[in-house]
Amino acid sequence: MIRKVILQDLHQLAELFDQYRIFYHKDSDVPAAEKFLKERIEKQDSEIFVAENDGKLIGFVQLYPIFSSTRMKRYWLLNDLYVNENYRGKGFSKELIEISKELAKSTDASGILLETGKSNDIGNRLYPSCGFEIYDSVNFYEWTNG
C-alpha cells in the first residue's frame, strides 16, 4: 500500500531514511534523520509518500517543490526514493513513482526532475521504464558551502 506519510510514521521512516543515507555512503544517524524528517513533515516543505507492507514501512519517496520561471509553473524534485533491499523487485519503487506523478498532475506541475548516479544501475533502468527521459542538453553544476 502506498500512502502519504503521517507524523506517527516518523520513527519507522527515520530508520528507512537512515538506510537510504547509508546506501549513499553517509554515516548512520537515526536521531538526526528523525529530526530532519520531522521538520519536513511539520513545515510541509516536502511531500513524502511511504510504501507499507503488513503494517511495516518498507520504502518512501520524498519530493520538494521547485519552480520554472520560463514555464511559470511548479516542478517537483524527486530527491529521495528508497525501498528496503528485502522488498526490491516487487514493484514498490514503481508505485512510489506513480504516486509522485499523480502529485505532479494534481498540482498542475510541469513535471518531475530527478538525478541519479551514473553507476546506479537499478535506478538507471527503473526511471526510463517509468517514462523518465535523460535530459542531456544541459550541464549540471554544483556549488557547495563547505
Backbone as CSV, one residue per row, in Angstrom:
resi,resn,N_x,N_y,N_z,CA_x,CA_y,CA_z,C_x,C_y,C_z
1,MET,0.845,-1.176,0.000,0.000,0.000,0.000,0.893,1.243,0.000
2,ILE,0.540,2.210,-0.818,1.259,3.474,-0.890,0.336,4.559,-0.340
3,ARG,0.871,5.404,0.541,0.058,6.473,1.136,0.967,7.627,1.542
4,LYS,0.323,8.748,1.836,1.061,9.909,2.333,1.520,9.648,3.767
5,VAL,2.699,10.118,4.088,3.250,9.915,5.420,2.426,10.685,6.458
6,ILE,2.391,10.164,7.682,1.801,10.877,8.813,2.859,10.931,9.921
7,LEU,2.695,11.851,10.837,3.689,12.052,11.886,3.944,10.778,12.702
8,GLN,2.924,9.942,12.845,3.089,8.695,13.601,4.052,7.723,12.917
9,ASP,4.355,7.953,11.641,5.295,7.106,10.893,6.745,7.496,11.140
10,LEU,6.962,8.561,11.873,8.279,9.190,11.930,9.410,8.228,12.302
11,HIS,9.237,7.418,13.322,10.343,6.552,13.751,10.706,5.529,12.668
12,GLN,9.697,4.848,12.115,9.972,3.874,11.049,10.565,4.560,9.817
13,LEU,10.029,5.735,9.489,10.538,6.472,8.331,11.987,6.880,8.544
14,ALA,12.326,7.313,9.749,13.705,7.720,10.047,14.662,6.542,9.889
15,GLU,14.233,5.354,10.273,15.078,4.180,10.101,15.308,3.874,8.620
16,LEU,14.251,3.990,7.808,14.398,3.804,6.363,15.297,4.881,5.761
17,PHE,15.094,6.116,6.197,15.889,7.244,5.700,17.362,7.035,6.038
18,ASP,17.624,6.495,7.213,18.989,6.199,7.615,19.601,5.135,6.689
19,GLN,18.829,4.090,6.363,19.301,3.070,5.418,19.623,3.698,4.062
20,TYR,18.770,4.609,3.637,18.956,5.328,2.365,20.268,6.114,2.388
21,ARG,20.514,6.832,3.470,21.742,7.630,3.578,22.981,6.737,3.612
22,ILE,22.884,5.610,4.294,23.999,4.657,4.328,24.286,4.144,2.914
23,PHE,23.238,3.893,2.129,23.395,3.475,0.732,24.244,4.492,-0.035
24,TYR,24.100,5.774,0.311,24.869,6.851,-0.326,26.123,7.215,0.472
25,HIS,26.627,6.245,1.239,27.919,6.352,1.929,27.971,7.442,2.992
26,LYS,26.857,7.688,3.654,26.816,8.619,4.783,26.800,7.809,6.073
27,ASP,27.259,8.415,7.156,27.259,7.744,8.449,25.841,7.604,8.980
28,SER,25.589,6.512,9.670,24.293,6.282,10.291,24.047,7.323,11.385
29,ASP,22.827,7.884,11.399,22.440,8.846,12.433,20.916,8.933,12.464
30,VAL,20.296,7.945,13.085,18.828,7.880,13.135,18.231,9.093,13.849
31,PRO,18.767,9.559,15.000,18.184,10.737,15.642,18.188,11.978,14.724
32,ALA,19.272,12.191,14.000,19.327,13.333,13.077,18.344,13.146,11.927
33,ALA,18.202,11.915,11.449,17.238,11.632,10.385,15.819,11.925,10.869
34,GLU,15.531,11.518,12.098,14.199,11.757,12.662,13.924,13.254,12.794
35,LYS,14.917,13.999,13.265,14.765,15.454,13.409,14.545,16.113,12.042
36,PHE,15.356,15.722,11.053,15.244,16.282,9.708,13.862,16.006,9.109
37,LEU,13.409,14.767,9.202,12.123,14.397,8.621,10.953,15.029,9.365
38,LYS,11.071,15.137,10.677,10.008,15.791,11.464,9.832,17.239,11.007
39,GLU,10.951,17.923,10.775,10.893,19.304,10.275,10.219,19.361,8.908
40,ARG,10.548,18.429,8.020,9.944,18.427,6.684,8.437,18.232,6.789
41,ILE,8.031,17.294,7.653,6.606,16.995,7.790,5.875,18.165,8.435
42,GLU,6.396,18.687,9.538,5.712,19.770,10.256,5.684,21.061,9.448
43,LYS,6.761,21.378,8.762,6.811,22.603,7.972,6.147,22.447,6.610
44,GLN,5.787,21.223,6.264,5.138,20.912,4.988,5.938,21.458,3.800
45,ASP,7.263,21.326,3.877,8.063,21.822,2.765,8.559,20.699,1.868
46,SER,8.037,19.495,2.059,8.238,18.401,1.109,6.999,17.523,1.154
47,GLU,6.887,16.691,0.144,5.815,15.692,0.122,6.489,14.338,0.262
48,ILE,6.022,13.559,1.216,6.597,12.237,1.452,5.481,11.202,1.367
49,PHE,5.741,10.175,0.571,4.827,9.045,0.465,5.591,7.797,0.901
50,VAL,4.879,6.881,1.529,5.505,5.667,2.040,4.850,4.431,1.426
51,ALA,5.657,3.391,1.307,5.173,2.073,0.919,5.088,1.255,2.198
52,GLU,3.948,0.616,2.384,3.702,-0.146,3.610,3.340,-1.574,3.243
53,ASN,3.899,-2.513,3.985,3.603,-3.929,3.770,3.380,-4.584,5.131
54,ASP,2.197,-5.110,5.339,1.845,-5.752,6.622,2.108,-4.838,7.814
55,GLY,1.749,-3.556,7.690,1.879,-2.606,8.779,3.282,-2.059,8.989
56,LYS,4.221,-2.458,8.147,5.611,-2.017,8.278,5.984,-1.135,7.084
57,LEU,6.639,-0.009,7.367,7.104,0.837,6.277,8.320,0.181,5.641
58,ILE,8.283,0.063,4.299,9.368,-0.623,3.600,9.998,0.252,2.511
59,GLY,9.453,1.447,2.291,10.014,2.337,1.284,9.394,3.711,1.378
60,PHE,10.022,4.679,0.700,9.492,6.043,0.696,10.003,6.800,-0.523
61,VAL,9.299,7.872,-0.828,9.745,8.840,-1.821,9.527,10.213,-1.210
62,GLN,10.484,11.121,-1.415,10.363,12.493,-0.918,10.579,13.451,-2.089
63,LEU,9.638,14.375,-2.231,9.692,15.350,-3.319,9.662,16.760,-2.747
64,TYR,10.451,17.628,-3.354,10.499,19.037,-2.952,9.960,19.902,-4.082
65,PRO,9.189,20.946,-3.740,8.705,21.838,-4.799,9.815,22.770,-5.275
66,ILE,9.908,22.918,-6.575,10.774,23.911,-7.201,9.942,24.565,-8.299
67,PHE,10.459,25.614,-8.905,9.677,26.340,-9.901,10.492,26.603,-11.148
68,SER,9.811,26.640,-12.274,10.421,27.003,-13.540,9.943,28.404,-13.906
69,SER,10.865,29.333,-13.981,10.500,30.698,-14.359,10.059,30.765,-15.816
70,THR,10.729,30.017,-16.689,10.370,30.085,-18.105,9.014,29.448,-18.371
71,ARG,8.681,28.424,-17.628,7.369,27.783,-17.789,6.311,28.412,-16.882
72,MET,6.786,29.185,-15.899,5.908,29.817,-14.912,5.005,28.772,-14.239
73,LYS,5.636,27.668,-13.871,4.922,26.575,-13.223,5.828,25.899,-12.217
74,ARG,5.222,25.131,-11.363,5.924,24.310,-10.383,6.492,23.072,-11.077
75,TYR,7.598,22.628,-10.564,8.156,21.305,-10.836,8.268,20.620,-9.488
76,TRP,8.394,19.322,-9.500,8.712,18.580,-8.284,10.076,17.950,-8.467
77,LEU,10.919,18.083,-7.468,12.221,17.445,-7.455,12.087,16.145,-6.671
78,LEU,12.192,15.035,-7.376,12.175,13.741,-6.705,13.584,13.554,-6.162
79,ASN,13.733,13.882,-4.900,15.062,13.922,-4.295,15.468,12.591,-3.682
80,ASP,14.503,11.873,-3.115,14.805,10.644,-2.391,13.806,9.556,-2.765
81,LEU,14.320,8.401,-3.127,13.489,7.223,-3.376,14.251,6.030,-2.835
82,TYR,13.599,5.281,-1.961,14.283,4.141,-1.350,13.273,3.064,-0.995
83,VAL,13.655,1.819,-1.288,12.898,0.652,-0.854,13.888,-0.294,-0.173
84,ASN,13.523,-0.768,1.004,14.366,-1.705,1.742,14.745,-2.868,0.831
85,GLU,16.000,-3.284,0.921,16.537,-4.293,-0.002,15.750,-5.599,0.006
86,ASN,15.102,-5.944,1.112,14.311,-7.178,1.181,13.016,-7.105,0.377
87,TYR,12.638,-5.911,-0.068,11.375,-5.722,-0.784,11.575,-5.216,-2.207
88,ARG,12.806,-5.180,-2.670,13.081,-4.697,-4.026,12.645,-5.739,-5.052
89,GLY,12.331,-5.236,-6.238,11.919,-6.118,-7.326,10.469,-6.540,-7.247
90,LYS,9.692,-5.920,-6.355,8.287,-6.288,-6.181,7.336,-5.177,-6.627
91,GLY,7.885,-4.127,-7.260,7.045,-3.068,-7.808,6.815,-1.874,-6.898
92,PHE,7.379,-1.886,-5.694,7.139,-0.769,-4.771,7.730,0.539,-5.291
93,SER,8.917,0.486,-5.887,9.527,1.707,-6.428,8.642,2.307,-7.515
94,LYS,8.136,1.467,-8.385,7.257,1.957,-9.464,5.986,2.570,-8.890
95,GLU,5.441,1.964,-7.841,4.238,2.522,-7.209,4.539,3.889,-6.582
96,LEU,5.709,4.019,-5.956,6.092,5.304,-5.366,6.284,6.355,-6.456
97,ILE,6.819,5.972,-7.591,6.966,6.903,-8.710,5.597,7.283,-9.260
98,GLU,4.692,6.322,-9.357,3.350,6.615,-9.875,2.613,7.609,-8.984
99,ILE,2.718,7.470,-7.661,2.043,8.430,-6.784,2.711,9.799,-6.901
100,SER,4.000,9.819,-7.199,4.698,11.088,-7.438,4.161,11.760,-8.699
101,LYS,3.907,10.974,-9.732,3.320,11.516,-10.967,1.920,12.057,-10.698
102,GLU,1.160,11.344,-9.862,-0.183,11.821,-9.511,-0.100,13.159,-8.783
103,LEU,0.884,13.311,-7.901,1.095,14.586,-7.214,1.369,15.684,-8.234
104,ALA,2.244,15.411,-9.185,2.570,16.412,-10.206,1.326,16.812,-10.993
105,LYS,0.510,15.839,-11.367,-0.714,16.141,-12.118,-1.693,16.942,-11.264
106,SER,-1.880,16.527,-10.012,-2.877,17.179,-9.156,-2.477,18.596,-8.756
107,THR,-1.199,18.914,-8.836,-0.733,20.266,-8.501,-0.438,21.085,-9.757
108,ASP,-0.826,20.560,-10.919,-0.626,21.226,-12.207,0.848,21.585,-12.429
109,ALA,1.731,20.693,-12.005,3.160,20.924,-12.179,3.582,20.577,-13.606
110,SER,4.685,21.180,-14.031,5.238,20.869,-15.349,5.736,19.436,-15.426
111,GLY,6.229,18.932,-14.315,6.753,17.581,-14.319,7.575,17.303,-13.085
112,ILE,8.387,16.272,-13.184,9.238,15.832,-12.080,10.672,15.761,-12.596
113,LEU,11.586,16.301,-11.824,13.008,16.213,-12.136,13.669,15.314,-11.105
114,LEU,14.710,14.626,-11.515,15.486,13.830,-10.576,16.881,13.655,-11.128
115,GLU,17.772,13.268,-10.250,19.114,12.894,-10.680,19.482,11.604,-9.979
116,THR,20.314,10.828,-10.625,20.849,9.631,-10.008,22.251,9.418,-10.538
117,GLY,23.047,8.710,-9.790,24.425,8.473,-10.182,24.523,7.624,-11.446
118,LYS,25.535,7.869,-12.225,25.752,7.084,-13.437,25.966,5.610,-13.104
119,SER,26.452,5.335,-11.903,26.713,3.944,-11.511,25.506,3.268,-10.857
120,ASN,24.389,3.990,-10.699,23.188,3.411,-10.102,22.439,2.615,-11.176
121,ASP,22.885,1.384,-11.399,22.324,0.561,-12.470,20.821,0.337,-12.305
122,ILE,20.385,0.096,-11.072,18.960,-0.163,-10.835,18.141,1.084,-11.189
123,GLY,18.547,2.246,-10.664,17.839,3.485,-10.961,17.866,3.840,-12.435
124,ASN,18.994,3.591,-13.071,19.125,3.928,-14.488,18.328,2.996,-15.398
125,ARG,17.833,1.895,-14.856,16.868,1.061,-15.585,15.439,1.420,-15.165
126,LEU,15.264,1.708,-13.875,13.938,1.997,-13.338,13.325,3.256,-13.949
127,TYR,14.055,4.364,-13.904,13.462,5.639,-14.308,13.010,5.661,-15.769
128,PRO,13.813,5.191,-16.716,13.302,5.151,-18.095,12.083,4.231,-18.241
129,SER,12.033,3.139,-17.465,10.887,2.235,-17.562,9.616,2.887,-17.024
130,CYS,9.779,3.972,-16.258,8.627,4.709,-15.719,8.349,5.986,-16.514
131,GLY,8.973,6.129,-17.674,8.676,7.261,-18.546,9.602,8.451,-18.426
132,PHE,10.627,8.376,-17.602,11.581,9.476,-17.479,12.589,9.411,-18.620
133,GLU,13.002,10.565,-19.091,13.998,10.650,-20.156,15.232,11.370,-19.636
134,ILE,16.399,10.937,-20.105,17.631,11.637,-19.744,17.620,12.991,-20.427
135,TYR,17.853,14.005,-19.649,17.856,15.378,-20.138,19.311,15.786,-20.291
136,ASP,19.862,15.546,-21.462,21.289,15.751,-21.638,21.647,17.012,-22.415
137,SER,20.701,17.920,-22.563,21.004,19.137,-23.311,21.530,20.262,-22.422
138,VAL,21.712,19.980,-21.142,22.272,20.974,-20.227,23.389,20.334,-19.415
139,ASN,24.237,21.163,-18.868,25.252,20.700,-17.930,24.735,20.911,-16.521
140,PHE,24.959,19.977,-15.671,24.549,20.061,-14.276,25.768,20.464,-13.466
141,TYR,25.641,21.561,-12.724,26.740,22.063,-11.896,26.305,22.081,-10.440
142,GLU,27.284,22.041,-9.565,27.000,22.102,-8.131,28.003,23.028,-7.460
143,TRP,27.522,23.835,-6.563,28.366,24.636,-5.665,27.987,24.237,-4.257
144,THR,28.942,23.935,-3.432,28.650,23.574,-2.051,29.328,24.552,-1.115
145,ASN,28.702,24.773,-0.009,29.198,25.691,1.005,29.888,24.904,2.113
146,GLY,31.062,24.417,1.806,31.820,23.721,2.848,31.865,22.277,2.718
